[in-house]
Amino acid sequence: MSVSSALSTNKSFRDSAIVLRTQNLGEADRIIVMCTRERGIVHAVAKGVRRSSSKFGARLEPFMLVDFSASGGKKLATISQVVTRRAYAAPIAADYGVFTVAAVICELAEQLVQNDQDAGSGQFLLLAGALSALARRSHSPYRILDSYIARSFSLAGWGLATSACGICASVDDLNYFSAEVGVLCQNCGRRNLVQRVTPISEDTPAYLTALKAGDWEAVGTLGATSSLSVRSSRLMMEYAQWHLERPLKTLAILEKES
């Protein structure tokens, strides 16, 4: 269901959501941009949340996982009730590096779900898992980001090739990577069939495959050397930027920090 059809009437609705970002509106209100479980990306007004007396202002900060009730309007819903399910905002904001990665993930989610509302439920669960892992410091934030990129883009229909050549499907001599398709065999990589081709080490395909599968034990073993992790992160950032309609503002900040 599209955002426009979901909000075309004034009927109230309930959903679960992750707050992606906010925008001040007037003197006391905010526009809340959310990735919902059932309705994709929803823009909603939270009235009075910037006042100190607001009952649920703190519940509508970026990275919060909430259940909410709202009534639909022609362009914006109006939030009437919010219940916190998972408070990820504080633990994520406590570390600037983690915060920046979370911001990149949320911007990615907004673009991916905006372009494919039907995949909203799967993307919602994937986003929730990534933010939970960041809040709990389960893994390196950069590895969480790389895994999220690989999995979310695959869910959105872009098949990132990691274990076989993205052009001929060969599993031998995977010595190159292209931001267009993923790993390439030596033959295809040398034929200029795609753009942005980069030579890679022999252990890169297995590492990218582990990231894509969310196999954290394999990620930890294969990525024991920081150089492989750093190189793979750059490949995943190039891949994400290549396939998105517009550049990620937060990713540019992350690249400066790294």
VMD Tcl script that draws the C-alpha trace (Angstrom):
set ca {
  {0.00 0.00 0.00}
  {1.40 3.39 -0.93}
  {1.76 6.28 1.49}
  {-0.75 8.33 -0.46}
  {-3.43 5.64 -0.37}
  {-2.72 4.82 3.28}
  {-3.30 8.44 4.27}
  {-6.05 9.35 1.80}
  {-8.79 9.31 4.43}
  {-9.14 10.61 7.96}
  {-9.65 7.15 9.43}
  {-7.42 6.30 12.35}
  {-4.88 3.50 12.10}
  {-2.26 1.77 14.21}
  {1.15 0.49 13.25}
  {4.66 -0.17 14.49}
  {7.39 2.16 13.31}
  {11.00 3.18 13.56}
  {11.61 6.91 13.62}
  {14.05 7.78 10.82}
  {14.27 11.55 11.17}
  {12.33 14.59 12.35}
  {11.72 18.12 11.11}
  {10.51 21.07 13.16}
  {7.14 22.49 12.17}
  {5.87 25.79 13.52}
  {6.65 26.69 17.12}
  {5.88 23.44 18.89}
  {5.21 20.67 16.35}
  {7.38 18.21 14.45}
  {7.06 16.19 11.29}
  {8.08 12.62 12.06}
  {9.35 10.47 9.19}
  {8.90 6.79 10.03}
  {9.51 3.40 8.49}
  {6.39 1.46 9.44}
  {5.79 -2.25 9.45}
  {2.61 -2.20 7.34}
  {2.52 1.15 5.50}
  {6.06 1.78 4.32}
  {7.33 5.32 4.82}
  {4.86 7.54 6.68}
  {5.16 11.27 7.33}
  {3.15 12.37 10.35}
  {2.71 15.46 12.48}
  {3.31 15.19 16.22}
  {1.63 18.24 17.69}
  {3.15 19.98 20.69}
  {6.05 17.55 21.07}
  {8.62 20.34 21.39}
  {6.94 21.66 24.50}
  {8.38 20.55 27.84}
  {4.92 19.33 28.84}
  {4.66 16.91 25.89}
  {3.72 13.38 26.93}
  {5.48 11.59 24.10}
  {8.09 13.93 22.63}
  {11.02 11.77 23.77}
  {9.39 8.70 22.26}
  {9.56 10.19 18.77}
  {13.30 10.74 18.51}
  {15.32 9.11 15.69}
  {16.04 5.38 16.13}
  {13.11 4.79 18.50}
  {10.94 1.72 17.84}
  {7.34 2.51 18.74}
  {3.72 1.51 18.37}
  {1.60 4.48 17.37}
  {-1.92 5.54 16.53}
  {-2.67 8.25 13.97}
  {-5.37 9.65 11.74}
  {-4.71 10.10 8.04}
  {-4.79 13.36 6.13}
  {-4.24 14.16 2.47}
  {-0.49 14.59 2.91}
  {0.33 14.11 6.57}
  {-1.01 11.84 9.27}
  {-1.53 13.23 12.77}
  {-0.13 11.17 15.63}
  {-2.44 10.73 18.61}
  {-0.72 8.07 20.72}
  {2.78 6.59 21.03}
  {4.06 3.65 23.05}
  {7.78 2.84 23.22}
  {8.72 -0.70 22.26}
  {12.50 -0.37 22.11}
  {14.40 2.74 23.21}
  {17.42 2.67 20.91}
  {17.95 6.45 20.77}
  {19.97 6.94 23.97}
  {22.45 4.04 23.62}
  {23.05 4.86 19.95}
  {23.53 8.59 20.60}
  {26.05 7.84 23.37}
  {28.72 7.00 20.78}
  {29.25 9.34 17.83}
  {30.56 6.61 15.54}
  {27.57 4.39 16.27}
  {25.24 7.37 15.87}
  {26.66 8.20 12.43}
  {26.31 4.61 11.23}
  {22.71 4.52 12.50}
  {21.97 7.74 10.60}
  {23.35 6.21 7.39}
  {21.24 3.09 7.88}
  {18.09 5.13 8.46}
  {18.69 7.26 5.36}
  {19.25 4.09 3.34}
  {16.03 2.58 4.69}
  {14.05 5.68 3.76}
  {15.24 5.61 0.16}
  {14.82 1.86 -0.28}
  {11.33 1.67 1.23}
  {10.20 4.88 -0.50}
  {10.99 3.20 -3.82}
  {9.41 -0.14 -2.90}
  {6.56 0.17 -0.42}
  {5.63 -3.51 -0.85}
  {8.94 -4.54 0.75}
  {8.23 -2.39 3.79}
  {7.63 -5.19 6.28}
  {10.86 -7.02 5.49}
  {12.84 -3.79 5.43}
  {11.27 -2.76 8.75}
  {12.44 -5.98 10.43}
  {15.91 -5.69 8.92}
  {16.19 -2.07 10.08}
  {15.02 -2.98 13.58}
  {17.63 -5.72 13.76}
  {20.42 -3.38 12.66}
  {19.51 -0.69 15.19}
  {19.22 -3.28 17.94}
  {22.69 -4.59 17.12}
  {24.10 -1.05 17.15}
  {22.44 -0.21 20.47}
  {23.77 -3.40 22.07}
  {27.25 -3.03 20.49}
  {26.88 -6.59 19.23}
  {29.43 -6.09 16.47}
  {31.57 -3.38 14.92}
  {29.24 -0.61 13.70}
  {30.90 -0.65 10.28}
  {30.32 -4.39 9.93}
  {26.69 -3.91 10.91}
  {26.40 -1.22 8.22}
  {28.07 -3.39 5.57}
  {25.80 -6.33 6.38}
  {22.75 -4.06 6.34}
  {23.68 -2.70 2.91}
  {24.14 -6.17 1.45}
  {20.92 -7.55 2.93}
  {18.65 -4.54 2.42}
  {19.64 -4.08 -1.23}
  {19.10 -7.78 -1.89}
  {15.66 -7.49 -0.30}
  {14.95 -4.48 -2.52}
  {15.71 -6.51 -5.63}
  {19.33 -5.64 -6.33}
  {21.15 -8.94 -6.33}
  {24.63 -8.29 -4.95}
  {26.85 -11.05 -6.32}
  {29.23 -12.31 -3.64}
  {29.88 -16.02 -4.23}
  {29.72 -16.18 -8.05}
  {30.50 -13.80 -10.89}
  {27.73 -11.25 -11.33}
  {27.94 -11.58 -15.12}
  {28.70 -15.20 -16.06}
  {28.01 -16.93 -12.70}
  {31.44 -18.54 -12.60}
  {32.68 -19.40 -9.11}
  {36.35 -19.47 -10.09}
  {38.93 -16.70 -9.93}
  {36.68 -14.05 -8.34}
  {39.32 -11.35 -8.44}
  {37.29 -8.20 -9.15}
  {34.38 -6.19 -7.78}
  {32.03 -3.85 -9.61}
  {29.69 -1.38 -7.92}
  {27.09 -2.40 -10.51}
  {26.80 -6.13 -9.80}
  {29.26 -7.25 -7.12}
  {32.11 -9.75 -7.55}
  {33.43 -10.64 -11.00}
  {35.58 -13.46 -12.29}
  {38.96 -12.63 -13.78}
  {37.71 -13.02 -17.35}
  {34.69 -10.72 -16.98}
  {36.59 -8.24 -14.85}
  {39.14 -7.67 -17.60}
  {36.64 -7.26 -20.44}
  {35.23 -3.85 -19.41}
  {31.66 -5.21 -19.41}
  {30.65 -3.06 -16.43}
  {31.90 0.13 -14.83}
  {33.78 0.84 -11.60}
  {35.78 -2.41 -11.57}
  {38.21 -2.85 -8.66}
  {40.69 -5.71 -8.02}
  {39.98 -7.58 -4.77}
  {41.81 -10.09 -2.61}
  {40.92 -13.77 -2.76}
  {39.25 -13.71 0.67}
  {36.93 -10.79 -0.15}
  {34.11 -12.86 -1.81}
  {33.80 -15.15 1.22}
  {33.76 -12.16 3.56}
  {31.06 -10.37 1.53}
  {29.04 -13.59 1.40}
  {29.17 -13.84 5.20}
  {28.04 -10.20 5.54}
  {25.15 -10.79 3.14}
  {24.04 -13.87 5.07}
  {24.45 -12.24 8.48}
  {26.86 -15.04 9.45}
  {28.64 -13.15 12.21}
  {30.89 -16.02 13.24}
  {32.28 -16.20 9.71}
  {32.49 -12.41 9.51}
  {34.58 -12.35 12.68}
  {36.88 -15.12 11.47}
  {37.36 -13.86 7.92}
  {37.55 -10.21 8.94}
  {40.17 -10.73 11.62}
  {42.48 -8.45 9.64}
  {41.29 -4.87 9.72}
  {42.52 -4.24 6.17}
  {39.93 -6.64 4.71}
  {37.15 -5.02 6.73}
  {38.16 -1.53 5.61}
  {38.45 -2.50 1.94}
  {35.12 -4.31 2.03}
  {33.41 -1.33 3.67}
  {34.57 0.89 0.83}
  {33.22 -1.59 -1.71}
  {29.83 -1.69 0.02}
  {29.64 2.12 0.18}
  {30.41 2.33 -3.55}
  {27.75 -0.29 -4.24}
  {25.12 1.59 -2.23}
  {25.86 4.94 -3.84}
  {25.78 3.43 -7.34}
  {22.27 2.03 -6.97}
  {20.54 4.87 -5.12}
  {18.70 7.63 -6.94}
  {20.38 10.38 -4.93}
  {23.59 10.60 -2.89}
  {23.47 9.80 0.81}
  {24.27 12.90 2.87}
  {25.05 10.86 5.97}
  {27.36 8.51 4.09}
  {29.52 11.46 3.05}
  {29.88 12.38 6.74}
  {30.78 8.79 7.60}
  {33.44 8.68 4.88}
  {35.05 11.83 6.31}
  {35.09 10.31 9.79}
  {36.64 7.06 8.57}
}
mol new
graphics top color blue
foreach p $ca { graphics top sphere $p radius 0.5 }
foreach p [lrange $ca 0 end-1] q [lrange $ca 1 end] { graphics top cylinder $p $q radius 0.2 }
display resetview
